[in-house]
């Protein structure tokens, strides 16, 4: 419950008022008669803020800096109690015994917090925190608040040093690789408690600069007056502000002046700061030595124990040395050595450098130890070596500080194990549909190398086979997530100066130059692309330009960059190779067009003999028998779209339509399968679809009941593995790892299908619950029973009348189900009321009257585009026909 406090005295500052109010309220609720016998004392929260602030009526907001509030300013406060009962008992008590602070004659007035006449409900996370956290004595809370006040005061610093912890003369040392000597007037360390940041700021003549360190990335803090060494899990964020310098670069603002910073100019995200040395930022930006301007400043930082969630500060002395570990000559020597190795081995050696596992001089010794070793053995040994040193953050502890015998002995042991396992090398892939993928992630400050990981191939990789020459490159933030702009920080400078050169000029890696090649449409959403290193296939040099030229004739779209790259993207879609067709097996037929509309856009046909052959090839090595798909999503040279079964075709034939032809590629006749449809997919509601259905007359109570039902199902799913497995299957979660089927088998082994006591399974349940409720909250994603997501194909028999569909769905090991009657059909995305149609399903058909339609399974047949459609069978979700007709008209 939230209680509003007014008529606060103006005798004290914001902090003093808050401390006095906490003491006064505690004396009321932690004593009889409010505190009942045998009742545990409860935590509560007090927020004090200026009355004139534009968000003064907000019921849940961070506290402002109390040190800048003058004593004459009017203040208000809100009290949050963990239960409504305690709040009402408090209100009753202060009526009998009014609360006064600062010896003020006028009592403070308390009343329930209201907004627009309705009682304000506190944030659920705040209530949970008050209930679950241990009880804190008033003196402890006051001490925390006083320490929190100290965090608002800037701590002067004089130097920022990027380097590496190491050994020097068998003693702990810190090797300084790049030093920033800061101006004494404006250089400081501050804390942003609300955002959980450490901010290092300083000002030069033209620019203000800032280093933003997230508190959660701090692994370890070593302290030795007058400096501390911060070891980070990932690099910090570098920012600059040009020309206009807002006051938040030189210290926190009073609350009444915070809104003025919006006119001071945007902050600019940068990838580092210019300097005369070699670019060492990619290798040393996660270990920072900060030197304070005085002993008092050092003690102020080390005294923070409660208000700032810092790791335990370890008193540890290190010698500061300048070893120039990342000297340009050493980096150049590494690149020269990498040319002597194949790309798979060189990639792993490169990761030792960029992932900060070993120092450059140690990497050179590793290169010498690997000379003459079989490439498969060397690569596997390096993978094991990296896994061992990266586990539990051991890279810095064991790798950077290891003496020569240690890391070389570990490498020799890995080589022996790798040689013994050479016959079982998991990096060798026999099939053509998978390959070892190596990934390079480009962040604002560094390169991060991962892999190899086994992933599905595409037509380009299958064509050239030499997959080690291809790299997947991801453009990401330091967190690994997609780089995003914000209103506070502008990233155009970062995009131009950091990321664009990689795309236009390529990158030097493994001692070779990799060039931008292309991307798939799905990879573009994740900011990923393919790069290739020039190589020879036979006596022919293969480059990025020659690969793109060989894909086909793009003369029609070459002057339209977006469309040109979309056509290129077809070749990079993850597909499975099925068959290579003869030219005579690929025929053409016209599209069905009327009144300026194409009713067969992107849909062709395939013969029964070819379907059987494709099914056989795709299921080679698959023990389980599956239903043969009657529809395929395909790529065939320049053709793209859907193929539906046509049993009337003789022999092995595919028939393509002009709407499927995106560019000319007459020499490419490999039928690549992008998707098969052997079972119906689950249908889900989403926010746009819910809005459309409400506009078409579906009552909102229908959606609320369905929402309550799925919430209860999620809550009850933890009671047994069977229910949890069913929920995972319904939400399509964990299918890659086989978690739903594992839970189903576990349920069969248990006699009474009871809950399983396992930390691992409990963590899986937690992840499942969070994901389901998050999808429900932010996307309105609700699974629909007896409704299906299907692909759409054309009615080749010209049998269906207007507003009719044919649907036959069949799950594995189940009988086919033919839909008959009135149903709602929608497409995705749903943007217009016309995207929801009420149609009539014709049920089971006579094969003699409709041979093509009757042979289709797990798709919806009607004369529109062949894209996935949701078929809703529940009567509650079928709009009235006159509503749909009205919107269409």
N, C-alpha and C positions, 0 to 999 in steps of 0.2 A: 504494500500500500504506500502511496506517496502522499505526503502532507506538506502543505504550503505554509511558510512562515513569513509574516510581514511585520512592519513596525520595528525593524531591527535598529538598535542604537547606532549612531554614527561616531561613537567615541573611539572605535578601533579600526584597524585596517581589515582588509578582506580575510587575511590569515588569522589575525587575532580574533575576529568575530567568529570564524569557523571553529577555532580551538575552544573558545568560550561556550559556543553552542553545543559542541560535542560533549563537553564536561557537564553542562546543565541537563541535556537530554539523557545522558547516561545515568545521572543521579535519579531520574524519574523512572526509567524503564528497568533499571537493574536493582531496584529496591521495592519492597512491598509498599502499597498494595498491588502495583502493576505486575511485579514479579511474584508469581505464585510459588507456593512451597513445592519443592522437588522439581522445579522448572529450570532448564538450562538457560543461561543468559544468551541473548541473541546479538548478532552484529547488526548494525544499521549504517546508513551512509548519509552524510550531510554535504550538500553542495551549496556554496554561497557565491553569489554573483551580483554584479552591479545591476540596478534596476533599469538603467538607460540602455543596456545592451540590446540590440535588435533581436536576439534569441532569448530574451529574458524569460519568455514563457515556455521555453523548451523543457521537457521533463527528463531528458537524458542526454547529457552533453558533457564533454570534458571540462575540467576546472580550468579557470584562467590563472595567469600568473598573479599571485596575491601580492607580490612586493610592490606593484605599481598602483595599487588602489589607495587613494588618499583617504584621510580620516573623515572628511566631510561628505563623502559620496554616499548616497542612499544604497542600501543593499537589500537583497531578498534571499531567501533560502528555501530549499526543498529537502525534506527528510524522507528517506526510503526505508521502510520496514519490511522484513521478509514475509510477514503474514498480515492479512487484514485485521485479524483479531488483535494483534499487538498494537497496530496503528489506532484502532478504536479505543483500546484501553489507555493508550497514551493521551488521546484527545480528551477522554473523560477525566483523566488525572489532572491535566493542566487547566481544566475549567475550575476545579476545586483549589488547586495550588498553582497559580500562574508562574511562568518561568521568566526570570529577569537575569540579565548579564550586565557586567560593567557597573554594578550598583545603580543601574538605571531605575528611575521611579516607575516608568511605564512598562507594563509587561508585554512580552512578545505574543502576538496573535497567531494561533495555529488553526488551520482548517483543511479539509480534504482538497487536494489539487483538482481543479476543474478546467476543462477547455470546452468552450461553446456549450456550457451547461452540463457536460458529461464528465464523469470522474476519469482521471488520467490513470492508465494502467502502466506500471513501470515496465521497463525492458525485461523480458524473461531471462536473459543472460545475467542481468544484474541480480535478480531475485535468486537465481540458482547459485550465484557466487556468494551471496549473503548467507544462504542456507548451508552450503557445502563447506565453506572455508571454516577453519578453526576460529574459536572465539578470541578476540583480541581485547586486552585490557585497555582502558582509556589512556593510560600513560603510554602504552605502546603505540596506539594510534597517533597520539600527539607527537611522539618522537618521529614517527614516519613522516608526518606532515611537515615538521620542521626540517627534516632532511630533504623532503621534496622541495622545500623553498630554496635550499642550497643549490639544487640542480638547475634552478632558473638563473643562477649567477654564472656568467661566463668564466671559464678557467683560462688564463693566458698561457699560450704555448709559444715556443721559439723555433722549433725544428720538427720536420716530418721526414722520416727516413724509411725508404723502401729497401728491403734486403732479404737475407736468408739467415736463419739460425744454423750454426755449423760448429765445427771443432777447430781450434787454433792452438797449436802446441799442447794438444791433449787437454785443453780446457774449453769450457763452453764459450762460444763467441757469437756475435752478430755481424755478419758481413754486410756492410753498407754498399748497396749497388747504385742508389740514386737518392740524393738528398735535396730537400726543399728548405732553404733558409728563409724564414718568414720575417716580415716586418714586425717590429715589437708593438706598434701602436694598435693594430687591428686584428692580430692573430689570436684566435681563441678556440677553445673546445666548449661546446654546449650540448645539452641533452634535450631531445624532444620526447618527453615521456609519453605523450598521447600516441605518437607515431612509432615510438620505440626506435629512435635514431640517436646515434652520436654524430654531431656535426662539427667538422673541422673547417673553419672559415678564416680567410685572410683577404686583404685588399691591396691591390697594386695601383699604379697611377691610372690605368684605363679599365681594369677589370676587377670584379670581385670573384673569388674562387671558393669552391666548397667541395669537401669530400664527405659523402653521406655513407655512414656505416650502420647497417641494421644490427640491432642488439642480438637478434637471434642467430646471427652468423658468427658471433664471437665464440671461438673454441677455448681459448686460453689467454690469460693475461699474466705476464711476468713484470715485476716492478723492481726497480733499483734506482733510488733517487739520483738525478731528477728526471728519469724517463720510465716509460712503460713500453712493453712490446705486446702488440695485439696480433694474435694468430686468428685468421678468419677462415670460415668454411668456403667463402667465395669472395671475389674482389668487391671493393666498395663502388659507389657511384660517384662519378666526377661531374661537376657542374661549373658553369661560369655565367656571369652576368655582364654584358657589355654596356658601356656608356653609363646608363642610369644605375645607380647603386642603391637598392632599397635598404632600409634600416635593419631588416631582419638578417642582413649579412654581418652586422656589427653588434647585434645584441637583441634580445627579446623586446617586443614592443608592449606598451601598456595596452590593456584591452580596448580602450576607447580609440586607439590609433591603428588597430590591426587592419581595418578596412582600407587604410591609405596605401598599403603595399601593392594593391592591384594595379596602381598606375605607375609603379616603379619599373616595369618592364619584365619580360619573361626570363626565366632561367633557361640556359642552354645546356643540353647534355653533351659532354665531350668524352673522348676515349682516352684521355690522359693529358698531360701538360708538356709543351715543347721543351726540349732540352738539347744540349750539345752532345751528350753521350749517345751510344747506341740505344735503340729502343728496348729498354729492359722491362717496361711495364707488363708485357704479357707473361713474364716469368716471376716477378717479385711483388705483384700487387696484392697478395693476400697475407703478407707479413709486414707490419708497419711499426716502426719505433717512433714514439711521440715524446719529445723532450719539452718539459714544462719550463715556464719562464722563471720560476722561483720554487724554493722548497715548500712554501705555503701552498702554492698551486698544486704541487705534487701531493701533498697531504690531503688537500680538499678532494682530489680525485679518489685517492685510496680510502678515504673515510666513508664513501658511499657504499652502504651495505644493504639497505632495505628498499629505498625508493626506486633505485635503478636495478633492473634484473641483470647484473653483471655476473660472469663466472667468478669463482673464487680467485682473488688476486694473490699470486704466488710471489713471495719475496725471493728473487733469484738474480744473481750477479752474472753478467756476461761481459766479455771484453769486446769493445767495438773496434772492428778492423775493416779495412778496405781491400778485399781480395780480388775484386773485379771478376767474379765467377763467370759473368755473362759478357766477357770481353768480346768484341766483334770478331777477333781472330779465332777464338774458340768456337763461336757459333758457325763461322765460315768453315772451320775444319770439320764440324759435325756434318754440315751439308755436303761437303766433298766426300766424306765417308759413306753417306747414304746412297750415293750413286752406285756404289759397289754392291749394293744389296738389291734384291727384288723388291717390288712395291709392298707386298705383305709384310716382309721383315722390316723394311725401312719405315713403314707406318707405325709399327710397334716401338721402334727406336725413337721416332719422332714424338710419340706419346710420352716417353720417359722425360722429354724436355718440356713439352707444353703442359703436361699434367703435373709438373713439379715433383716427379718421383725421384730423379737423380739430378746431381749437378752436372754441368757440361763436361768437366774433366773426367767425371766418373762415366759419363756416356761414351766418351772417346775410348775408355778402357773396355767398355762393353762391346763396342764395335770391333776392337782388336780380338776379343775373345770369340766373336761370332764368325770371323773370317774363315771361309772354307767349310762351314757347317751347312748341312742340307737345309734348304729353305723351309720345308714343312716342319722339320724338327726345330729350327731356330724360331719360327713364328710361334709354334705351340709353347716352347719354353719361355718366350717373352710374355705371352699371354698369362701363363702361370705365375711368372715373376711379378708382373704388374698387379695381378689379383692379390697376391700375398702381401705386397707392400702397400696397397691401397686399403686393405681391410682394416677396419677400426682406426682409420686415420693414421696408419703407420707409415705413410709416405715420408712425412717430415721426420718422424721419430727415428725410423730405421734407415731410410734412404739417404736423406741429406746429411745425417750425422754419422753414417756408417763409414768405417775405415775400409781400406782396400780389400783386405781378406774377406770381410763379412759379405758385402754385396756380391763379390765375384764368386765366393763359395756358394751362395744361394743360387746364383745363375748356373753354376756348374751342376748343382743338384737338379735344377729344373731341366737342364739339357739331357741328363741321364734318364730322367723320368720320361721326357718327351721322346727320346729315341726308343725306349721300350714300348711306348704307346703309339708309335708311328703307324702301325698297321690299323689302328682304330681311330685314326685322326678324324675328329668330328668336323674339321674345317673343309674336308673334301666332300662335295655334294655330288651324288651320282645322278639325280634327276635334273631335268632342265627347267623346272618350275621354281626352284629355290637357289639361292646363291649367298655367299658370305658378304654381307653389306658392311662397308666401313663408312663411318659418319664423322664429319668435321662440323662442329658447332662454332660459329663465329659470334662472339659476344662483343660488347663495346670495348673490352680491354684485352682479350686473349683469344686463343684458339683452344678448343677442347676436343680431343680425339677419343672416339668410342668404337668398339667393335673388334673383330667381326661378329655380327649377329645374323642368324639365318633368316632371310626374308624372301617374300615372293618376288619372282622375276618379272620382267616385261619383255616386249618384243625386241627392243634394242639390245639388251644384254644377251638374249638368246641368239641374236644374229651374230654377234662378235665373239661370244664365249669368254674372251679374256676379261673377266669381270673385275680383276684386280686393278685395271686401269680406270675404273669408274668410281667416283666418290659421291656420296650423298652429302650435300652441304646444307646446313640449317642456319638461318639467321635468327638469333634469339637474344634475350636479355641475360644478365648474369645469373638469374634464377633458373634459366632454362626455358622459361615461358616466352611467348611471343612478345616482341617489343611493341609497346603501346605508347601513344602520346597522351599527354594530360594537359589540363588547363594551366598547371603550374610550371611544367617543364616542357620545353620545345625540343624535338628530336630531329628536325630537318638537317641541322648541322651534322649530327651524328650519321645520318643516312648518307649524306653527300660525301663526307670525309672518311668514314670508316667502312661502310658496307659497299658503296658504289664501286670503289676501285677493285674489289674482289670480282664483281660481276663484269666489269669492262676490261680489266687487265689480267684477270686470272690470279692464281695464288701459287707460290712456290712451296711445295711440300714433298717430302720423301726425296729431296734432291732433284725434283722434276717440276715442270710447270703444268698445272691443271687449268683448263679453260671451261667457261660456262657452256653447257650443252643444251639444257632444256628442263622442263618440269611437267608434271602431270597437274590436272586441275585440282585434285585433292591436295597435292603437295603444296600448291601455291597458297592455299588457305593456311597451311602450317608454316609458311615462309621457308620452304625447302626447295632445292633445285639439284640437278645432276651436273657434275663437273667430270671432265675426261682429260686424261693425259695422252698426248699423241703417241701412237704405237703402230707397229707394222703387223699387218695381216698378210702373210705370205711376203710378197715384195711390194705391197701397196701400203703407203702411209695413210693411217686413219687419223683424222682430226675431228674436232667438233663441227667445223664447217662441212667437211665431207660426209659426216653422218647425217646432218640435217639435209644436205643436198640429195642423199640417197633415199630419203624417206618418200619423196614424190615431187610432183610439180605444184609449187605454191604460187605460181605467177598471178593467179587471180586475187590473192589476198596479201601479196608481199608488201603492198603499200598500206596495209591496215594492220599495225603491229599487234593489237589485241587479238584479232581474228587469226593472224598468222601464228602466234604462239599457242592459241587454242588448238589449231590444227596440229602443230608440233606435239602438243601435250597428249594427243591420242596414242602416240608411240610409247609414252612413258607410263601409261596406265598399267597397274599391276594386273597381269593376266596369266592364264594357264595355256600353254601351247597344246593344241589337240592334233590337228592334221595339217598337212600341206596339200592344197587342192591343185588339180590340173586346171588350166585355163578353160577347158570345155565344161568344167563342173561349176563355173560361176557364170550365171546368166542374169539378164536384166528384165525387169517388167516395169510398167508405168505406175505412177501413183494414182490413187483415186482422188480426184479433185472436182469440187462442185462449188459454185458461187464464190470463187476466190479462196476457198479453204481446202487444205490438204487433209484428208481423213486417214491417210496411211503414212503419216510423217514418221520416218525412222524405223519402219517395220517391214521386214522381208520374210521369206519363208525358207524352210529347209526340209529335205526329204527324209522319209523314215529310215532308209538305209544309212544315211549320213548321221542321223541322230543316234542310231545304235552304235556306229563306229566311234563317234565322239564320246558317248557314255562309256564305252569300253576303254578308250584311251585315258580318260580322266580318272577312272577307277582302278587303274593298274596298281597293284600293291595294296589296295584297300580291302580289308577282310570283310567289313560290313557291306551288306547289300543295300543299295539305296534305290529309290524310285528314279526312273529315267526322266530327266527334265524334258518338257515339251517346248520350253522357251529358253533362249540363250541371249545374254547380252554379249555382243561380239565386237572385235576389231579385226578387219580384214583389209590390209593395205590402207587405202584412203576411205574405206567404208566404216561406218560406225552406226550402231543401233541394236535393234532386237530382231531375232529370227524366231518364228513360230513354226510348229510342226505342220507340214502339209502332206498327209499320207497318200494323196493322189499323184505326187511326183514319183517318177520311176528312176531308180539308180541313185547315185550320189550327186545331189544337186543342191545348190543354194541359189535363191533368186533375190536379187538386190534391186532396190528402187532408187530413183534419182535423189530422193530426199536423204538417203543414207550416204551419198557420195560427197565427201567433204573436200577431197583433193585427189589428183591422179597419181596412182602408184601401181602401174600395171605389172611390175615385176614382183610385187609382194603378194603372195598367195597363201600365207600361213593363217589359218583360222585360229585366232586367239580368243579364248573365252574369258570375259571379264566377270561374268556372273551366271550361276545356274540357280534354278528355282525348283528344288525337290520337295519343299514343304511350304505351307503358307506362313508368312511372318506375322508377328503380333501387331495389332493396330493400336495406336495411342491417340488420345486427345492431346491437344496443345493449346496454347493461349489464343493464337489466331483462329483456330477451328472452333474453340469454345465461343469466341466473340461472334463468329459467323452464325453458329447454330442458335445463339441467343437472339440475334437479329432476325432469324427465320422463325422464331416463335417457340423454341425449346425453353421451358421454364428453368430458371437458375437453380431451383431446388433439385432438379435432376442431377446437375453437376455437383452440388454440395453433398448430396447423398452418396454419390459415387466417390467423392473425395474422402468422406468419412469412412466409407467401406475399405478403401485401399490403405488408409492410415491404420485402421484396426488390423488389417491383414499384415502390414509391415510390423506392427507391434507384436502380433502373435507368432510371427515367423520364427522368433528365437526359441520357441518352446520345443521344436523338434527339427532334426535335419531335413526331414521330408518337406515340411512347410518352407523352410529356408531355401531348399533346392528349387521348389516350384516357383518361389518369388524371384530367385535369380534367373530362372529360365524365362519367366514372364517379362522381366525387364532386360533380357539379353545381356546379363552380366556374367563374367567369368567363363564364357564359352571357350575362350582360347586356352585356358588352363584346365578346362574340364571340371571346374568346381561344382556346378549343379549336379552332374552325373555322379561325382564322388559322394556328395551328400545324399543322393538317392540310394546309392549302394550301402552307405553307412546306415541309413535308416532301415534297410532290409536286414542288416546284420543285428540290429538292436531288437530285442524282443518286444518292448513296449514303446518304441520310437520316442524315447525320452530325450531331454536335453543332454548334450555332451559337454563334459567338463574338460575343456581344452583351451588354453590361452590362444593358440593359433586360430581355432574355429571361432572363438569369441571375437577376435580381431576382424575376422572375415565378416561376421555378423554386424559388427560396428560399421565397417566400410559399406556393407550392403544397405544398412538402415540409413546412414547419412546420405548416400547417393540417391536412394529412392525419395527421401523426404526433400532433398535439395532439388531434384528434378520436378517434384510436385510443386514446390514453393516458387521456383523461378521460371519454370517452363510450362507449368500446368500439365505435366506429362502423366497421364492416367491410362493404364492399359484397359482395353475394352474386351470383355468376354464375348466369344462367338462372333468376333469381327476380325477382319484380315487385312493385311497390307499385301497387295498383289501388283504385278506388272500388267500394264495394259497392252493388248495387241489388237490387230484389226480383224474384222469379220470378213474373212476371205471368201466365205460361201455366199455373202450378201443375203443372209438368211434373217438376221435380226431386224424387227421393225423399229421405228423410232422410239427412243426412251426405253430400250430394252438392253439387257446384258446377258451374257452366258458366263456362269462361274461354276467351276468344279474344283473343290479343294480336297487334298488328300495328304494326311500325315503318314510318316513311315509306319509300316505294320498296322495300318488302319484302312477301313473301307472308304471309298470316295464319297464325298458329300456334295450333292447338287443343290444349289440355292434356287428357290422358287418363291416368287411373291414380290412384295414391295420392299425396296431397300434404299438406303442413302449411299451415294458414292461421292467421294471427294478426292481431290488431288493434293499434292504437297509441292510447294507451299500453297496454302489457301489464303488468297488475298481479297477476293471479290465474292459476294453472295452467289454469283453464278458458278463458283467453283464447287458448290454443293448441289448435287442433283438427286432427285428422287426418281428411281428407275424400277423397271419390272424385270426380275430374273426369270428366265424362261424354263428353268429346271433341266431335267435330263432330256437329251435330244436323240432322235433316231439317227444312227450313223449313215443310213442310206439317204436321208434328206439333207443332212449337214455333215458330211464326212470330215471336213476340216475342223469345224467347231467342236464336234463331239470328241475329238481326240486330244483336246487341250486340257491340261491339268495345272492347277495352282497359278492361274492367271485370270484376268477379266477381259473378255472379248467384247469390243464395241469400236465403232469407227472414230477413234480419236487417237492422240499421241500415245506411244508406248512407253509411259513412265509409271512409276509406282502409284497405285490408288488404294485408298482405304475404303473397304466395304463394311458399313455398319449394319448389323442385323438386328440390334435391339430396337424394339418399337419406340422406346422413349427418345431415341436419337434420330428418328426419321422425321424431318420437317413436313409440314403440310404442303401438299402439292401447289396450292394456290399461292403460298408464300414464295416458293422458288420461282413460279411462273411470273409473279409480279416483279421480282428483282431482275429476272432475265429480260422482261419487256422494258 
